[in-house]
Amino acid sequence: MMLRAALRLTLFFIYIFLVTPGGLQAQVGPPVAHPRNAQKRYEIDAKRTGTDPESDDALPRSREFIRTDSSYYVGWLYEGMYKVNHAADYLGYKNAIIPLRRALAQIERDYARMLRTRTSDLMTYFPAYRFQLDYSLVAYNLMECYNNVEQPQDAYNVIRRSQRWNFQREFYMQSYNYLAWTVHRNRFYTKAKYPFLKNSIPENEQLANAFLDSAFKKIRTDKRLNSALFQPGYEESEMQSVYHYKAMLYSYALNIDSAARYYDRMRNYSIFSHNNYATFLSICGDFRQAAFHYNIARTQDQGDKRLQEWAYYSSLLDIYKGKPETGIQNMKDMIKASGSTPGFGWYNIALARCCMYNGDVAESERYIKKAEQFKEVHIGTTLGQSHYDFSINMIKLMNNISRIQQVKFENRNWLYSPVALSGLAQQSSAKYLLQYLIVNQFAMNPERDLVIYRLFSTESTVSWDEIWYLMRDFSTQFFYQKFAQELKDDQRPLIKKYFRLYMARLQMKKNNYTDAEKLLREILSDVRIDAEYEKLLIARSYEAMAECAQARKNKAAYNESLYGFYVTYPQLLPFSELRPNMRLSVIGTPDAVIVDRLKSCNINWVSDRSIPAPEVTLKFSRNGSKKTITYFVTDKSGKEIVSREDYTYTEKPEQAAVTLAYRLFNTYKKAPPADPKQ
């Protein structure tokens, strides 16, 4: 009895050393008697020992194995794994499907008895283990390939095919988790498109949750066998995977308490996704902690060949902080590092957005065009093509609106300029066409209530600020009632102020300026505002306050709010409907053409010291043919808002003056003026 126990213990440690689920080297194991071509397969198994299927040597090995015995699944497994690991586009994943599908069929044909093995006896389980592990590896990667080429029905079928064997431990292919993921990822479709779905988003989410409940049940059922084979507590690591998907579903449903509970259960485990948790914190309005966890996710996701969501969403936080230039640099770094691999299109969208909030419309248009022309592959994310197209169109709309405001900013008397009016007409026509396109897409989007109207959602890929520019020209009463209900029902205290801003904006459209001002004052006096991470909210509130004061002819309140808008987020002001106040101080011998053209921009140059206004200092100097303007802008206390910088210009003075006007608002590399001759 003791000898048998010692033998079992020895085999157990050999098993742990050779076939631990954490490593692919584990798949080798000892040679197994094969039903046919026994000697050839023995040789292949022996040679497997030194080559990891994840390595670059997998392809030459696969060719050798296939030449030796093409009926043995191992060669096709190696070829499929090599192609998966080197795929970066639709065609790459499509090509990987062929060998993986063949490997799956061959292992089912030759080793069905091993695949069906369920036992608590180590001596019986050990020979079957490697085949079950190999099968799970092939099935998982085949499922992923089908998802990456947008064939979810085939992915679903592979999962169900794997479930037929009822493995007592599923390793890579956690079937119920991936059934839930597949349903959730395609939740906005119906049974008519994919038979595995239900006919509405709530029904599909309910189905996904039911699959996760089944995952819990399977883990508990299989524990009766596995407790004799695996280390104590192994089942907790499997539970963590289910918690991960439960937290994802509850976050999407904005069931905040339940999502937080599952994230708390995962917090001390390596499987904890800092990226998903950061997104959860972000939709709850805790942007500071979200940024902290996105920064941790940066180290977790290094090397993954897919969209790094932490990078994309961090760029939104940079915009909220009033630091779009930081987002610009980070996105350029991501594009440089990843090249034209999955995620390239998303990074260009993020870069275009940051450029737009930094006032650089021409650059924003350039990058959004790149995103539009790129065929993005949506790998390992619930974000799909509809999210991608919507994000592109929203930035195009925002750029179009910015172009309209540029014409007005660069020409104070635009109303009397035929050239300016012609440009406005052209841009306005393009705007209405784009709005019509987006609204038609929007009307057919079954997620609009859960993703768009909520302003913050795990599946939203645009900023809360962008949504206003979509809905502001449509049914005011409908949206007011919608946001009033959200303000009442939403479980997220830190998000309520954003609903108040929308309600204030909608009240303004109905000329209810007193009610709007009340809501805006509530926002600006909210002690829970994070002044560093919510500058965009503060700036938009000041902007709305200034518009209310202007409508009510309250000059003092207008000037104070306008000043608050500028010092909070100066890049936004040239693209607003407001005319900023500024005081001008000129040093040296000024270029009269530049000063005159600067004063013809839509800036109210004031001299009255009682009016709160930023102080602009221009110092003109010349060294031979080199003409330089040193400029900076300070607030009332003398603190620099726009840092001191030299602007050496070679273009015509009229165009240089317009560029300088934008630079006074902390924006750079502006688009050419609408009409340089004016």
Steps between C-alpha positions, in 0.01 A plus 500: 500500500782740591690399184195577286452833675867584440467406132191718463681789669800459268277494193316800630821706520604380153156607383535843662845546344404389150139597458419802710218696326702821519750398234479378142809286552269295718320368195777263412487236772618146446445316172160337474405186311327605178233317304695530175844606374618436856871533428464826303281657766742387768775690315282810466416494870867470587592797280217710646684512828747763382266729305233723647197545269513872591857540367621604155632146453143370494465543121804292392408242763144487371624430147727225627220343703254516209755338268556226755129431556239738357222301668631592846349815649826632651641639174178688428489628858849646461418656162177647633667644810776658291247662268289625791802656670609673179157611380432873503206536263190329367691286250750385761233366733308353208810302402551376856151349508588229244772312694325550834177356365693203362682443829171500689346244267802268519528502876128423528535215250801332658470573870130508582545259790766725655281805450206332673703397804366630831653357816643575839775243451832657408630193316194501273484876455869561432513347146179682400613833638726609213234431236238694693747786546594497129135487403417800719792695351390430142131564570572826682716639218253385235222678688712815522576491128130474415428795730781703345357453148148577628357148471338472845271213407802288413670607824189399694493163322863430595422569866200267492712239321755518781227466761398160360810345659411636843860542612537492875738794466471718193834685508509745207143441384284620791187416309225668700707816546555523125137427423414797722769712331380405150140587583597829669727600212210455255220610734357760260418237236208259505423136431426588137869581446661251739285208620679474836365843604169619641299785351597798716794639696341429843428141396853452370652643818277269703623206291863602552446516875336157492809357330717643777274344761553170319876560520476525879298178508748312281796603716322372811401174325848430363662570836387157619743345250769765488555535874689169492723617212568871536633720774251611769320821409554457125129562443531855636725594207231370262234694690704816439446465125124486553518804731681684220211452258237560766662835580502583129130427456397690813715799401332508160156487666612779740420272791770678695480319835514152345787593267696649790444184705650278230795733447566487875508119483765513226715775641771281654535257208727523196200468268373839621456721192615850588382614157140385556501631854629838383218520245253413777641779718486738205130438432444562872670839468811418703743610230800535731490135612415395143821664379694319773371158390541573129864570580531155662321346200776648284742247652247213493422523129847559356562282198135420428422525129166672539346833591643617831180636648687667786680720246185596310300582812791677670491750212142585600615567856770732359224695327294515820811635678548775242823335385423389143863558404596214735252273324643605162850395598386174658295400197787582264720275715243218482474530121877497466529194724215295353518589131214388276383226737162469676445817701658729239162636394385557859820686588449727199145570617633590846775712346249682279282571803793637703604722209147630470483590872842661465360724227694338216217425261715431194702234683181351645356467150820337378503234769129425486537441126772244576267324743218501246719342234644233730337156522500448875491148645315494832693247707420404858264792553126557511555812290399424143468665162185693594687664792791573267284664231302701756819637657637604161179675400474684833850644461428595141190683624696677773765604248231630270350710781850623587552608138183708520621665821843563346344714231328709767806523724736605223260765365324713761280651227430167330134594462600764245760295313380314186801270516436414865128450439576271208734293717239481775233385259724225367599379847141519628376291209765237572406507868131427436586214266731350759242544776243327282736206446582467870141531615391230256770270640405609849129426447582141404733451797316297768767598754431873493315495834772300676808652338431846355234659722677381814802714394741261675493132410754219474412473130519872421795603284436876491524769766192618688558841343469374142148365556367853550604599147296212364176566686497878542314564173224248570201450732574712807202384709565131433864523609418718801256241632753229424779663701267604780410132542866400486581758768234342720577132439875476435698321773821701444521813720805641320325485162188696596668835439547406134126440464445841662721664237296341222175604665631856536596507133155375403334762724702764319362378169154565643614848618464397865823670601416537869442126541811427297715728717374327812612163366836640391565656841429160658768348278765764568437490877508120521772412752551163328636656180860398439647828376792324332312221323174681419621816331289429195186488713595821682581677172173396336310617808670841486427518128131433562494751788647765269235430236225527764642829627530631145136416429392672822728800426687454828840638397676440831396134514585461133853633544565285810376183331688575181819548698440173687451323166830631365720423799354149530522380140622775260518266196120481485423871486579576132255225404215621721226753429657746745726798436785488753621803693876569492735783591792570268848626579747551213876527548747611234417622153186317397418379153194712430352248257517223760348713775218621274424148376513366855246761606269400217467152654203440728674614819371783717809704587419683825682769692267530800687350797175416678424237234659163583702407192821316415803720437665452159859614456657520153864591450607565139863459399696467180841359416570568133222330306402290802180636659402373844211560735546398863160450657345382826168532681451542876199489730397767752766387749779505241521121460576395143207323331674493164870455560755739356598391148670640192309491173721555198292541190580492131147506360308813411428726802123452458532125532757527780255720693228233481743230612606725788134556596452125547826469692367746757255224590772240549439331165766419242549422130171646399327436170544770232266794553167487323592813304860625546431817299238632739 
